[in-house]
């Protein structure tokens, strides 16, 4: 979460004028009266770091602050403390005094909201409950701040404190010993814990406002600037996960359409001339190296999905404007916002149901064609797709499916010989038993109870129909076209492709 930390009364010009007149007792409302406060806070930050020997870092333009924090974090050995303080110049909203003129030509000061590039003081810390976080203060009055924290780090520490075993995965759980308990911990993070973190560290770090200010009611409050809600689903086979995600991208290019967006986020999308939803509807596929990611925006929110560390499917909803969902920005709205984010994640996964699942298909292909090795070391050979005997058995299953009373080992001995152009007695009883065992262990046939007869399973029928057609109509027919001296569509396309590839290698100076 990325949170706004601010004093509500000082976010508008009239509140600032009231602070200068009534609280500071200044006769003229000018930001010049606030300059000593800015200087005092700057000195307090420097004195705080020097007195405790805390490293200070001046961030360079374009430098990744997280990379600097990771270096300090790697050498940190305590349970909590300040890693370092940093300074960077950033563009932020602030108040300045401008001269205005009356009708008679005389001037008077006027406080107006503007933007300017000023110093920002970063305090990177480690908390016993929340882990690494940072609190960033603007050096100019009214000293607005930003609090950035990771809820997953909080959940990990609570799980460890409760004695629950888990395997971490970056900002996620790869495995946990007690799933309901960890889920309850994750749901337990709310406004109370977040507010307590801020109050705790405001008491430890240099505070921009004095005790008199705070006693007068000028105290920090929290609002939600950005909240990210993530769902990480671990995969038993990373390769299958990559296949699945690439298929998701191919099958869901229309996720950004208004009808899909309204389904995912549960918000009505209006396309009328007078009642128009201000948003850009699109689906973006971003490739970073070889890891693709899917992005679907909606107003100021976005769902991002990617294959995390080659081990999990990560789905995360980022909300940058709570009012898009009819909620206020105060931290008290966090539970309702969390419900919206997690529901959007699950709705996206529901929309992404594929017409055919490539993971299931890959597993089914291996289950039929690969050998099976039992726990005792026994090996049952698979039905290789290009093996003539295996193809004969698959063809026979299509015939035996029509037998209402099933088939026997003797029935199995007769048909393969015909398909393989062999005499009917060429298949021995031992070979028939061997084939029955292969078909049964791979789930293609099953024995009828209390008989010596077998019947083809539904799985056996589906796999036999598809594998025999793929072998006869695609593999054999395609290879026949490629090797036919007569011009065929596939051979012509192959020659054109090969010619283009040869031309490219020659122009590039690469030996073929």
Residue pairs with C-beta under 8 A, 6 or more apart in sequence:
1 147
1 148
1 149
1 151
1 194
1 224
1 226
1 227
1 228
2 146
2 147
2 148
2 225
2 226
2 227
3 146
3 147
3 148
3 149
3 194
3 222
3 223
3 224
3 225
3 331
4 144
4 145
4 146
4 222
4 223
4 224
4 225
4 329
5 135
5 144
5 145
5 146
5 147
5 198
5 220
5 221
5 222
6 142
6 144
6 145
6 220
6 221
6 223
7 142
7 143
7 209
7 218
7 219
7 220
7 221
8 221
9 15
9 18
9 19
9 217
9 218
10 16
10 19
10 141
10 142
10 218
11 142
11 144
12 113
13 95
13 111
13 112
13 113
16 29
16 31
16 95
16 111
16 141
16 142
17 29
17 111
19 218
20 26
20 29
20 30
20 33
20 34
21 27
21 29
23 213
23 216
23 218
24 33
26 33
28 109
29 109
29 111
30 97
30 109
30 111
31 95
31 96
31 97
31 111
31 141
32 97
34 140
34 141
37 141
37 208
38 139
38 140
38 141
41 137
41 139
41 143
41 206
41 208
42 119
42 121
42 139
44 206
44 207
45 85
45 121
45 137
45 206
46 56
47 206
48 54
48 85
48 205
48 206
49 55
49 56
49 85
52 82
54 82
54 83
54 84
54 85
55 72
55 83
55 84
55 85
56 84
56 85
56 86
56 87
57 68
57 84
57 85
57 86
57 87
58 86
58 87
58 88
59 65
59 68
59 86
59 87
59 88
59 122
65 86
65 88
65 122
65 134
68 84
68 86
69 83
69 84
69 124
69 132
69 134
72 83
72 84
72 124
73 83
73 126
73 132
76 83
76 126
78 126
79 126
79 128
80 125
80 126
80 127
80 128
81 125
81 126
82 123
82 124
82 125
82 204
82 205
83 124
83 125
83 126
83 132
84 124
85 121
85 122
85 123
85 124
86 121
86 122
86 124
87 119
87 120
87 121
87 122
88 119
88 120
88 122
89 117
89 118
89 119
89 120
90 117
90 118
90 120
91 115
91 116
91 117
92 115
92 116
92 117
92 118
92 120
92 138
92 140
92 144
93 113
93 114
93 115
93 144
94 113
94 114
94 115
94 116
94 118
94 138
94 140
94 141
95 111
95 112
95 113
95 114
95 141
95 142
96 111
96 112
96 114
96 116
97 109
97 110
97 111
98 109
98 110
98 111
98 112
99 107
99 108
99 109
99 110
100 107
100 108
100 109
100 110
101 107
101 108
102 108
116 140
118 138
118 139
118 140
119 138
119 139
120 136
120 137
120 138
120 139
121 136
121 137
121 139
122 134
122 135
122 136
123 134
123 135
123 136
123 137
123 201
123 205
124 132
124 133
124 134
125 132
125 133
125 134
125 135
125 201
125 205
126 132
126 133
127 133
127 197
127 200
127 201
128 157
129 154
129 157
129 158
129 193
129 197
130 149
130 150
130 153
130 154
130 157
130 197
131 150
131 153
131 154
131 156
131 157
132 150
132 153
133 147
133 148
133 149
133 150
133 197
134 147
134 148
135 145
135 146
135 147
135 148
135 198
135 201
135 205
136 145
136 146
136 147
136 148
137 143
137 144
137 145
137 208
138 144
138 145
141 208
143 208
143 209
145 220
146 225
147 194
147 197
147 198
147 222
149 194
149 197
150 171
151 186
151 189
152 171
152 172
152 173
152 230
153 171
154 189
154 193
155 173
155 182
155 185
155 186
155 189
156 166
156 168
156 173
158 185
158 188
159 166
159 176
159 181
159 182
159 185
160 166
162 181
162 185
164 176
164 177
164 178
164 181
164 182
165 176
165 177
166 173
166 174
166 175
166 176
166 177
166 182
167 173
167 174
167 175
167 176
168 174
169 232
169 234
169 308
169 309
169 311
169 312
170 308
170 309
171 230
172 230
172 232
172 308
172 312
172 314
173 182
173 232
174 234
174 311
174 312
175 234
176 182
190 334
190 335
191 222
191 331
191 332
191 334
191 335
194 222
194 331
194 334
195 222
195 331
198 220
198 222
202 220
209 218
209 219
221 330
222 330
222 331
223 329
223 330
223 331
224 319
224 322
224 329
224 330
224 331
224 333
224 334
224 337
225 320
225 329
226 318
226 319
226 320
227 318
227 319
227 322
227 334
227 337
227 338
227 341
228 316
228 317
228 318
228 319
228 341
229 316
229 317
229 318
229 319
229 338
229 341
229 342
229 344
229 345
230 314
230 315
230 316
230 317
230 345
231 314
231 315
231 316
231 342
231 345
231 346
231 349
232 308
232 312
232 313
232 314
232 315
233 312
233 313
233 314
233 315
234 311
234 312
235 241
235 244
235 311
235 312
235 313
237 359
238 310
238 311
240 359
240 362
240 363
241 307
241 310
241 311
241 312
241 313
241 359
242 307
242 310
243 358
243 359
243 362
244 313
244 357
244 358
244 359
245 292
245 305
245 306
245 307
245 313
246 292
247 354
247 357
247 358
248 294
248 305
248 352
248 354
249 285
249 292
249 294
251 352
251 354
251 355
252 283
252 294
252 351
252 352
253 283
254 260
254 283
255 261
255 264
255 283
255 294
255 296
255 348
255 351
255 352
256 281
256 282
256 283
256 284
256 296
256 297
257 281
258 269
258 271
258 277
258 281
259 269
260 296
260 351
261 267
261 269
261 279
261 281
261 296
261 298
262 268
262 269
263 347
263 351
264 296
264 298
264 303
264 344
264 347
264 348
264 351
265 298
265 301
265 325
265 340
265 344
265 347
266 340
266 343
266 344
266 347
267 298
267 324
267 325
268 277
269 277
269 279
269 281
270 276
270 277
271 277
277 299
278 299
279 297
279 298
279 299
280 297
281 297
281 298
282 296
282 297
283 294
283 295
283 296
284 294
284 295
284 296
284 297
285 292
285 293
285 294
285 295
286 292
286 293
286 295
287 293
291 306
291 307
292 306
292 307
293 304
293 305
293 306
294 304
294 305
294 306
295 302
295 303
295 304
296 302
296 303
296 348
298 324
299 321
299 324
300 319
300 320
300 321
300 324
301 317
301 318
301 319
301 320
301 321
301 324
301 325
301 344
302 317
302 318
302 320
303 315
303 316
303 317
303 318
303 344
303 345
303 348
304 314
304 315
304 316
304 318
305 313
305 314
305 315
305 316
305 348
306 314
307 313
307 314
308 314
315 345
315 348
315 349
316 345
317 340
317 341
317 342
317 344
317 345
319 325
319 337
319 340
319 341
322 328
322 329
322 333
322 337
323 329
325 337
325 340
327 333
327 336
327 337
327 340
364 463
367 442
367 443
368 382
368 383
368 442
368 444
368 463
368 467
369 382
369 383
369 384
369 385
370 382
371 379
371 380
371 381
371 382
372 379
372 380
372 382
372 441
372 442
373 379
373 380
374 380
380 437
380 438
380 441
380 442
381 438
382 438
382 442
383 390
383 393
383 394
383 438
383 439
383 442
384 390
385 391
385 467
385 470
385 471
385 475
386 471
386 475
388 420
389 416
389 420
389 435
391 419
391 467
391 468
391 471
392 415
392 416
392 419
392 420
393 416
393 435
393 438
393 439
394 463
394 464
394 467
394 468
395 419
395 464
395 468
396 412
396 415
396 416
396 419
397 439
397 444
397 445
397 456
397 460
397 461
397 464
398 461
398 464
398 465
398 468
399 415
400 406
400 407
400 411
400 445
400 454
400 455
400 456
401 456
401 460
401 461
403 411
403 455
405 453
406 448
406 451
406 453
406 454
406 455
407 453
407 454
407 455
408 452
408 453
408 454
409 429
409 432
409 433
409 436
409 452
410 432
412 427
412 432
412 435
412 436
413 424
413 425
413 427
413 428
413 429
413 431
413 432
414 424
414 427
416 422
416 427
416 435
417 423
417 424
417 425
417 426
417 427
418 424
420 426
436 445
436 454
439 445
439 454
439 460
440 446
440 447
440 454
443 457
443 459
443 460
444 456
444 457
444 459
444 460
444 463
444 464
445 454
445 455
445 456
445 457
445 460
446 454
446 455
446 457
447 453
447 454
448 454
448 455
456 464
478 490
481 488
481 489
481 490
481 491
482 488
482 490
482 491
482 494
484 491
502 512
505 511
505 512
506 512
